[in-house]
Amino acid sequence: MNIPANRLDRGFYKYQKEFEQKALDVLRSGWYVLGNEVSSFEKEYAEYTGANHCVGLASGLDALWIAFRVLGIGKGDEVIVQGNTYIASVMGITINGATPVFVEPDEYFNIDADKIEEKITNKTKAILVVHLYGQASNMGKIMEIAKKYNLRVVEDCAQCHGALYDGKMTGTFGDVGCFSFYPSKNLGAFGDSGAITTNDAKIAEDVKVFRNYGSEKRYYNKVVGTNSRLDEIQAGLLRVRLKHLKELNEERKEICERYLSCIDNKLIILPTARENATTVWHQFVIKCEYRDELIEYLKNKEIGTIIHYPIPPHLSEAYNYLNIKEGSLPITEKYAKTVLSIPLYNGMTKEEQDYVIDAINNFRK
Ligand SMILES: *Cc1c(COP(=O)(O)O)cnc(C)c1O
């Protein structure tokens, strides 16, 4: 049986008729960028998250850097972020000229809230919280610290559509929630797209202006903005998927609960759940000291895996200029050497799950 780490076609075929009808409707409408589909999606996604506003954008990275831009965080400023994140989180900070200050993760792969305060300086302007792999971060403690030091909070919600902390939706705790709808995310489009959520009308307005060359009124440009508009076709297809997001997340949860109860191998460490937090299981991430052997073993059984992420941002060539040495973030670096994401996708059959479970249970070093 051939089981890739992810397959997006299954998620399409689940609702094929609805997706195809929506695509046809948009194609025939004669309106393709920033129209009714986009404004309807923004309204529906704001409602879904419980935020007052949602603004559609062209990608998750755009959501991040535009958020920091409208918050006025750039050159000379420091932003606290966890070491073990996707590099896009960090680029959202550095595109604006601000400096990332890395904090080690906790056992749930999110920022260790107990290690934030020691990194705060008089240059610190914000905390970028990444709800990695779908699980909400320790927002109680993080919001307390932000309040105490008067810091902005930006949430990278690229992997956590629908995840709650204390019953409240991620993306609504801080000043801005930044979402990606890249096809492999829990709420995925059929191309690139993203959005911000916020309760602040001014921030929403500024992002709206910024995404369209800084113009509120056509050909009258207030600021030097960018082009980060959302396509009608993506917004329309996202509206279709959003209607089913609850059941899609529920399906991922069922698969992962089977993994949790059936995977039993002393060489494998399973992911754990934070109290008060839900995870929407963007990835099922195990840890293994013999990861390279495990990858090879699974590959021989035609089971695909992905490492999220093999090189932490501070050791990536792109951030050589930060001059952060190997060994400075030992937990982050250890995760990079031991984590492995095993197959997980909507539409994964019971047989496929069993095949993965059996293979992992039979792995020996
Ligand atoms: C996917 C992702 C992004 C970037 O989103 P794009 O839409 O690909 O630009 C940012 N942060 C995290 C944690 C992600 O997983």
The ligand as an SDF file (V2000), in Angstrom:
LIG
                    3D

 15 15  0  0  0  0  0  0  0  0999 V2000
    2.1990   27.7820    6.1320 C   0  0  0  0  0  0  0  0  0  0  0  0
    2.7390   28.6160    7.2120 C   0  0  0  0  0  0  0  0  0  0  0  0
    3.0180   29.9860    7.0410 C   0  0  0  0  0  0  0  0  0  0  0  0
    3.0200   30.6610    5.7120 C   0  0  0  0  0  0  0  0  0  0  0  0
    1.8510   30.6060    4.9870 O   0  0  0  0  0  0  0  0  0  0  0  0
    1.8930   30.7890    3.4030 P   0  0  0  0  0  0  0  0  0  0  0  0
    0.4550   30.9030    3.0300 O   0  0  0  0  0  0  0  0  0  0  0  0
    2.5670   29.5970    2.8310 O   0  0  0  0  0  0  0  0  0  0  0  0
    2.6500   32.0530    3.1040 O   0  0  0  0  0  0  0  0  0  0  0  0
    3.4050   30.7220    8.1470 C   0  0  0  0  0  0  0  0  0  0  0  0
    3.5520   30.1480    9.3570 N   0  0  0  0  0  0  0  0  0  0  0  0
    3.3170   28.8410    9.5620 C   0  0  0  0  0  0  0  0  0  0  0  0
    3.4650   28.2860   10.9440 C   0  0  0  0  0  0  0  0  0  0  0  0
    2.9190   28.0260    8.4990 C   0  0  0  0  0  0  0  0  0  0  0  0
    2.7040   26.7260    8.7130 O   0  0  0  0  0  0  0  0  0  0  0  0
  1  2  1  0
  2  3  1  0
  2 14  2  0
  3  4  1  0
  3 10  2  0
  4  5  1  0
  5  6  1  0
  6  7  2  0
  6  8  1  0
  6  9  1  0
 10 11  1  0
 11 12  2  0
 12 13  1  0
 12 14  1  0
 14 15  1  0
M  END
$$$$
